[in-house]
Amino acid sequence: GENGEVLASVVNDFEESSTYHQMAGEYARNVLSGKSTKKDMAERQLDADEKSFADSVDRFIAGKEKSPMVRVMTTPLVLELTGAEGLPVEIAKTDLEKILNGKHAGDKTPEITKQLPRALTNPIMIFKSYTGPNGEERRVVVVDLKDSNGATIVVPFELKVTTRKNYEINRIASAMGRRKRSRRTYHMSGLTVN
């Protein structure tokens, strides 16, 4: 069916990258020699995700990113511990446009944006947020990254979203700097944070 075709397309695109071939060869050598541990494999996956996302950001900046969705990474374990499924994490090209060139253009440079995969694996905190309009669960992840103005970056997620190509992802809805506001109250999952 269509899911198989989409998966094959995504796999083919990734397999054509030099990052994939380098990582696959190194992985095979380490597994065969017994040198790989789960931690090593997780770190290698994160390295591959970082490189792949950085390449995608560069393609986007150059106007060469053709896909409407951009793969960021595999769902990090810390998000899975809050109930998220281990799905691909993607961001819509339109949302990437808003982050880099929209209302807050200049706040998040491409270099800061490229650090999202690693920052998402070790966040400051994660909140369960309100349910989306179609019933999707949401999480708000506060990462240990600052935007160009020194504000801490917050990354809202929609979990288990079905894309137009009919496969499920955990979707990054945005990434924005948030400064502490003395008069604003945030309500998330029954917690009130001033």
C-alpha positions as CSV (number, residue, x, y, z in Angstrom):
1,G,0.0,0.0,0.0
2,E,0.8,3.7,0.2
3,N,2.5,3.3,3.6
4,G,5.0,0.9,2.2
5,E,5.7,3.3,-0.7
6,V,6.2,6.3,1.6
7,L,8.5,4.3,3.9
8,A,10.5,3.0,0.9
9,S,10.8,6.6,-0.4
10,V,12.1,7.9,3.0
11,V,14.5,4.9,3.4
12,N,15.8,5.4,-0.2
13,D,16.4,9.1,0.4
14,F,18.3,8.4,3.6
15,E,20.2,5.4,2.1
16,E,21.5,7.7,-0.7
17,S,23.1,10.0,1.9
18,S,26.8,9.7,2.7
19,T,25.9,9.9,6.4
20,Y,23.9,6.7,6.1
21,H,26.8,4.8,4.4
22,Q,29.4,6.0,6.9
23,M,27.2,5.2,9.9
24,A,26.1,1.8,8.6
25,G,29.6,0.7,7.9
26,E,30.8,1.8,11.3
27,Y,27.8,0.2,13.0
28,A,28.4,-3.1,11.2
29,R,32.1,-3.2,12.2
30,N,31.3,-2.5,15.8
31,V,28.5,-5.0,16.1
32,L,30.5,-7.7,14.5
33,S,33.5,-7.0,16.8
34,G,31.2,-6.9,19.9
35,K,32.3,-3.3,20.7
36,S,28.8,-1.7,20.5
37,T,26.7,-1.1,23.6
38,K,23.2,0.2,23.7
39,K,24.6,3.6,24.7
40,D,27.0,3.6,21.8
41,M,24.2,2.7,19.4
42,A,22.0,5.4,20.8
43,E,24.8,8.0,20.5
44,R,25.5,6.9,16.9
45,Q,21.8,7.2,16.1
46,L,21.8,10.7,17.6
47,D,24.9,11.7,15.6
48,A,23.2,10.5,12.4
49,D,20.0,12.4,13.3
50,E,22.0,15.5,14.0
51,K,23.9,15.4,10.8
52,S,20.8,14.5,8.7
53,F,18.8,17.4,10.3
54,A,21.7,19.8,9.8
55,D,21.8,18.9,6.2
56,S,18.0,19.4,5.9
57,V,18.3,22.8,7.5
58,D,21.1,23.8,5.0
59,R,19.0,22.5,2.1
60,F,16.0,24.5,3.4
61,I,18.1,27.7,3.7
62,A,19.4,27.1,0.1
63,G,15.8,26.7,-1.1
64,K,16.5,23.0,-2.1
65,E,14.4,21.2,0.5
66,K,11.6,19.6,-1.6
67,S,9.7,17.5,1.0
68,P,6.8,19.2,2.8
69,M,8.0,17.4,6.0
70,V,11.5,17.5,7.4
71,R,12.8,14.6,9.5
72,V,14.4,15.8,12.7
73,M,15.2,12.6,14.6
74,T,13.8,9.5,16.2
75,T,11.7,10.1,19.2
76,P,14.1,10.5,22.2
77,L,13.7,8.1,25.1
78,V,12.9,10.9,27.5
79,L,9.8,11.7,25.4
80,E,8.8,8.0,25.3
81,L,9.0,7.9,29.1
82,T,6.2,10.5,29.1
83,G,4.0,8.3,26.9
84,A,5.1,9.3,23.4
85,E,5.5,6.4,20.9
86,G,8.9,5.8,19.3
87,L,8.0,7.4,16.0
88,P,10.0,9.6,13.6
89,V,10.0,13.2,14.8
90,E,9.3,15.6,11.9
91,I,8.6,19.3,11.4
92,A,6.6,20.8,8.5
93,K,8.6,22.9,6.1
94,T,6.1,25.7,6.7
95,D,6.8,25.5,10.5
96,L,10.6,25.5,9.8
97,E,9.9,28.6,7.6
98,K,8.2,30.3,10.6
99,I,11.1,29.4,13.0
100,L,13.9,30.7,10.7
101,N,12.2,33.4,8.6
102,G,8.9,34.3,10.3
103,K,7.8,36.6,13.0
104,H,10.9,36.0,15.1
105,A,13.4,35.8,12.3
106,G,16.9,36.2,13.7
107,D,16.0,34.8,17.1
108,K,16.8,31.3,16.1
109,T,19.7,31.1,13.8
110,P,20.2,28.0,11.6
111,E,23.1,27.0,14.0
112,I,20.7,27.1,17.0
113,T,18.0,25.2,15.1
114,K,20.5,22.5,14.1
115,Q,21.1,21.8,17.8
116,L,17.5,20.7,18.5
117,P,18.0,16.9,18.1
118,R,20.6,16.7,20.8
119,A,18.8,19.2,23.1
120,L,15.6,17.2,22.9
121,T,17.4,14.2,24.3
122,N,18.2,16.0,27.5
123,P,15.5,18.6,28.2
124,I,15.1,20.8,31.2
125,M,11.5,19.7,31.6
126,I,8.5,18.3,29.7
127,F,4.9,19.2,30.2
128,K,1.7,17.4,29.1
129,S,-0.3,20.0,27.3
130,Y,-3.9,20.3,26.3
131,T,-5.3,18.0,23.7
132,G,-5.2,19.2,20.1
133,P,-8.3,19.9,18.0
134,N,-8.3,16.4,16.5
135,G,-7.7,14.7,19.8
136,E,-3.9,14.4,19.5
137,E,-1.9,14.4,22.7
138,R,0.6,17.2,23.1
139,R,3.9,17.8,25.0
140,V,5.8,21.0,25.5
141,V,9.5,20.4,25.9
142,V,11.8,23.0,27.4
143,V,15.3,22.5,26.1
144,D,18.7,23.8,27.4
145,L,19.1,26.1,24.4
146,K,18.8,29.8,24.2
147,D,17.8,31.9,21.2
148,S,19.8,34.9,20.0
149,N,18.0,37.1,22.7
150,G,18.9,34.7,25.6
151,A,15.4,33.3,25.9
152,T,15.1,29.6,26.7
153,I,13.7,27.6,23.7
154,V,10.4,25.8,24.1
155,V,9.4,23.1,21.6
156,P,5.7,22.1,21.4
157,F,4.9,18.6,20.0
158,E,1.8,17.0,18.6
159,L,2.1,13.2,19.3
160,K,1.1,10.4,16.9
161,V,0.0,12.6,14.1
162,T,-0.9,11.0,10.8
163,T,0.7,12.8,7.8
164,R,-0.9,13.4,4.4
165,K,1.1,10.5,3.2
166,N,-0.6,8.3,5.8
167,Y,2.2,7.5,8.2
168,E,2.5,8.4,11.9
169,I,5.0,10.9,13.4
170,N,5.5,13.0,16.4
171,R,5.3,16.5,15.0
172,I,7.3,19.5,16.2
173,A,4.8,22.4,15.9
174,S,7.3,25.1,16.6
175,A,10.4,26.1,18.5
176,M,10.3,29.5,20.2
177,G,12.2,31.4,22.8
178,R,10.2,32.1,26.0
179,R,11.3,34.6,28.6
180,K,9.9,34.4,32.1
181,R,7.0,36.8,32.4
182,S,6.1,38.0,35.8
183,R,2.4,38.3,35.2
184,R,1.7,35.4,32.9
185,T,0.5,32.1,34.2
186,Y,0.9,28.9,32.2
187,H,-1.6,26.0,32.7
188,M,-0.4,22.6,31.6
189,S,-1.6,19.2,32.7
190,G,-3.1,20.5,35.9
191,L,0.1,22.4,36.8
192,T,0.1,26.1,37.2
193,V,3.5,27.7,36.7
194,N,3.9,31.4,37.3
